[in-house]
Amino acid sequence: MAIEIERKFLVTSDAWRAAAHDVVPMAQGYLNDLAAVDSGAQKASVRVRIEGARAFLNIKSRELGHTRQEYELPMPVDEARSLLQLCVGGRVEKRRHYVRHEGHLWEVDEFLGDNAGLVVAEIELDDADEVFALPPWAGAEVTDTPRYYNLALASHPYAAWNDAERGPDLSTTVPDA
């Protein structure tokens, strides 16, 4: 079984830009919607993603938190473009910047379109208890905050968030150093 262990943090400054060593444009959409997943009618999100010159069909279980099942299947880009036309909700577009920090690879997602202004950083781990150093530009952890999940951003984009949704009601848990 493929397991993804991922932690997600808001980005508090542009200091990461100087350390970014690669950037990949991404466009993605979902073949199911947030309501179906939230209601339990479907137990996974089904995503089509084009990242640069590659494309994938991705299935991710609906568990809240940092650990979930994930399956990523490569597919031809032209087929992914066709599938994107079948997606429900909005399309999530972003630039993913890769940044190394103290032995770990961070993915900084700079969202575009209806999610412009939102920047989050993710780190994938080998173990849920793995210790890692939090970069100085990483702020509040949003791993357990569903509105920051890409499926939620496709249905309710950042541009539509009210002040309370953008507010400071987030966990500020910092991993052990």
C-alpha positions in Angstrom: 0.0 0.0 0.0 1.3 3.5 -0.9 1.3 5.8 2.1 1.9 9.5 2.1 3.1 11.3 5.2 3.0 15.0 4.7 3.0 18.1 6.9 1.8 21.4 5.6 2.6 25.0 6.8 1.7 28.5 5.9 4.5 30.5 4.5 5.3 33.8 6.3 7.8 35.5 4.0 9.6 35.3 0.6 12.9 34.2 2.2 12.5 30.7 0.7 12.8 32.1 -2.8 16.6 32.5 -2.6 17.0 28.8 -1.8 14.5 27.5 -4.4 16.4 25.3 -6.9 13.6 24.3 -9.2 10.1 25.4 -10.1 7.3 23.4 -11.9 4.0 24.8 -13.1 1.0 22.7 -12.1 -2.6 22.5 -13.1 -5.0 20.1 -11.4 -8.6 19.2 -11.1 -10.8 16.7 -9.4 -13.1 14.1 -10.8 -15.1 14.1 -7.6 -16.0 17.0 -5.4 -15.5 18.0 -1.8 -19.1 17.3 -0.8 -18.9 13.6 -1.9 -15.7 13.1 0.1 -16.9 15.0 3.1 -20.2 13.1 3.3 -18.4 9.8 3.2 -20.1 8.9 -0.1 -16.7 8.6 -1.6 -13.6 7.5 0.4 -11.0 9.2 -1.8 -10.3 12.2 -3.9 -9.5 11.5 -7.6 -7.2 14.1 -9.1 -5.8 14.8 -12.5 -2.5 16.8 -12.4 -0.3 18.2 -15.1 3.1 19.2 -13.7 5.4 20.6 -16.3 5.8 18.0 -19.1 4.4 15.1 -17.0 0.8 14.1 -16.0 -0.7 11.9 -13.3 -3.9 10.4 -12.1 -3.8 10.5 -8.3 -6.1 8.8 -5.8 -5.8 9.9 -2.2 -7.8 8.5 0.8 -9.8 11.0 2.8 -8.2 10.8 6.2 -7.7 14.1 7.9 -4.1 14.7 9.0 -0.6 13.9 7.9 -0.9 10.2 6.9 -3.1 8.8 4.1 -3.1 6.3 1.3 -2.0 7.7 -2.0 -1.7 6.2 -5.5 -0.1 8.1 -8.4 -0.4 6.8 -11.9 1.5 8.4 -14.8 -0.5 9.2 -17.9 0.0 11.0 -21.2 -0.3 14.8 -21.0 -2.9 15.0 -23.8 -5.1 12.5 -21.9 -4.7 14.5 -18.7 -5.8 17.7 -20.6 -8.9 15.9 -21.7 -9.7 14.6 -18.2 -9.2 18.1 -16.8 -12.2 19.1 -18.9 -14.3 16.5 -17.0 -13.4 17.8 -13.6 -15.9 19.2 -11.1 -15.3 22.4 -9.2 -12.5 24.8 -10.1 -9.0 24.1 -11.4 -6.1 24.5 -8.9 -3.2 26.2 -10.6 0.1 26.8 -8.9 3.9 27.0 -9.2 5.7 24.4 -7.0 9.1 25.5 -5.9 11.6 23.0 -4.5 13.6 24.1 -1.5 16.2 22.1 0.5 16.4 22.9 4.2 18.6 21.0 6.7 18.5 17.7 4.9 14.8 17.7 3.8 13.1 18.7 0.5 10.3 21.2 0.9 7.7 21.9 -1.7 6.5 25.5 -1.6 3.2 25.9 -3.5 2.6 29.4 -4.8 -1.1 29.4 -5.9 -2.4 31.2 -8.9 -5.8 32.2 -10.3 -8.7 32.0 -7.7 -6.2 30.9 -5.1 -3.6 33.7 -5.7 -2.1 35.1 -2.6 -2.0 31.7 -0.8 1.5 30.1 -0.3 2.0 26.9 1.6 5.0 24.7 2.2 4.8 20.9 2.4 7.3 18.3 3.6 6.9 14.6 2.9 8.3 12.4 5.6 9.4 8.7 5.8 7.8 8.3 9.2 5.1 10.1 11.1 7.5 10.8 14.0 10.4 11.9 11.9 12.1 15.0 13.3 12.8 17.9 10.9 13.9 21.5 11.2 11.2 24.0 10.5 12.5 26.7 8.1 12.3 30.3 9.4 9.8 31.2 6.6 7.4 28.4 7.7 4.6 29.6 10.0 1.5 28.0 11.4 0.9 24.3 10.7 -2.2 23.7 8.6 -1.9 19.9 8.1 -5.1 19.3 10.0 -7.0 22.2 8.5 -9.1 20.9 5.6 -9.6 24.2 3.8 -6.0 24.1 2.8 -6.3 20.8 1.1 -6.2 21.1 -2.7 -9.6 19.4 -3.1 -11.1 22.1 -0.8 -9.3 24.9 -2.7 -10.9 23.6 -5.9 -14.4 23.9 -4.4 -13.9 27.0 -2.2 -10.9 29.0 -3.5 -8.8 31.3 -1.4 -10.3 34.4 -3.2 -13.7 33.5 -1.7 -12.5 33.1 1.9 -13.9 35.4 4.5 -11.8 37.1 7.2 -12.5 34.3 9.7 -11.2 31.7 7.2 -8.0 33.7 6.7 -7.7 34.3 10.4 -5.3 33.1 13.0 -7.3 30.2 14.3 -4.6 27.7 13.2 -2.4 25.3 15.1 1.0 26.7 15.8 2.5 23.3 16.7 6.2 23.2 15.9 7.8 19.8 15.4 10.5 18.7 17.9 13.9 20.0 16.8 
